[in-house]
Amino acid sequence: MLTINNLTKKYGDIKAVDNLSLEIKPGEIYGFIGPNGAGKTTTLKSVTGILDFDEGEIFIDGLSIKDAPLECKKKFAYIPDNPDLYGYMKGSAYLNFVADIFGISTEKRNTLIEKYAGLFELTDDLATPISAYSHGMKQKLAIISAWIHDPKLIIMDEPFVGLDPKASHTVKEMMREVCDNGGAIFFSTHVLEVAEKLCDKIAIIKEGKLIRSGTMEEVRGDESLENVFLELA
């Protein structure tokens, strides 16, 4: 679903990401962890085509993000760590705007908006301008907008920040449902307990370099993920 081959991204002489290679397969929830400044967000933005990169290749469902960016973007959804939504829009208008971009039928979008707004207890707030939303509400709206076009791959940067426990639980169930239906999830997080319980595979990055990856058992062995992370990072 997502293949990263020898990705290198530089800022001047500094390598924010250094020769990184990962593969996320259909059905996998893949966690991406590392200390602040390790290169996680740079990697995610390179994968989504937001940032150009200096070396390597990135393929989404077999297509190159450099050679076929529009086709790739039809296949994934991206949720940044701080959703920058259009504050002047009402929640419902924003979701319909996203649905329009992806050509989602009126019937399908209405069904999915009703479903996910209900799950996040956001239904009554969809008539309110986004500028009045809390950070958590904006995060919920961004998540709904990602799910309503049924992407094969969902890329998320710290998706649980600002969410209450109930909403976090809902997102975890939604992530697993995507993978059970043949999709894939690639997300960064600082919440190691969540990664340990949720992820099928995990990668640890430090100073732009991949230092360990694999199944949870392969990465942590007999230790907790927290102990392994502290030892490595």
Buried (B, 14 or more C-beta within 10 A) or exposed (E): BBBBBEBBBBEEEEBBBBBBBBBBEBBBBBBBBBBEEBBBBBBBBBBBBEBEBEBBBBBBBEBBBBEBBEEBBBBBBBBBBEBEBEEEBBBBBBBBEBBEEBEBEEEEBBEBBEEBBEBBBBBEBBEBBBEEBEEBBBBBBBBBBBBBBBBBBBBBBBBBBBBEEEBBEBBBEBBBEBBEEEBBBBBBBBBBEBBBEBBBBBBBBBBBBBEBBEEBEEBBEEEEBEEBBEEBB
